[in-house]
């Protein structure tokens, strides 16, 4: 399961939903959708005093669309697929990534900082919601989905910690889904929150699926 995917069990209802909607709505979504917008939240170990808030609405398409914010008592950082809000939050909070929080932060950063073709989805396990379920015709060894899932089972690697480099940065390797390819990435997490991808090795390319996780509303649903 991906920690920040909308289906994650880590999300919980928030008690101040109406107050939070008033803080967030602004130009985020159309006023007529407001009654049907549902907010969920979670605490983050690397941003004490802040909550990660997710908004979803049955009117928004595709169904995987979700809006996210990092919310503190006086600060709101929209998480729309670019890195500056995260770097600003890191600088203002003065937080330092530790060995205990490095992996969760890495998954967070890759989920909310997109490339041109979507998220860099870290596949912590093979039950990740960004992967397609086993097809009904999985018994057919020639089915495209069957071959892909079988190959992924052989090549998947859960995130692994490889210690720190000479500068105290945390070294990880992880299996990632980006666009229509799965690859093994070597990553560096700086204590200040910068993330570097130092190398990547393609494992499976030209997949029949890709991660779809819009962080902004399609034009027809924007205010």
Buried (B, 14 or more C-beta within 10 A) or exposed (E): EBBBBBEBEBBEEBEEBEEBBEEBBEEBBBEEBBEEBEBBBBEBEBBEEBBBBBBBBEBBEEEBBBBBBBBBEEBBBBBBBEBEBBBEBBEEBEBEBEEEBBBBBBBBBBBBBBEEEBBBBBBBEEEBBBBEEEBEEEEEEEBEBBBBBBBBEEBBEEBEEEEBEEEEBBBBBBBBBBBBBBBBBBBBBBBEBBBEBEEBEEBBEEBEEBBEBBBBBEEEBEE
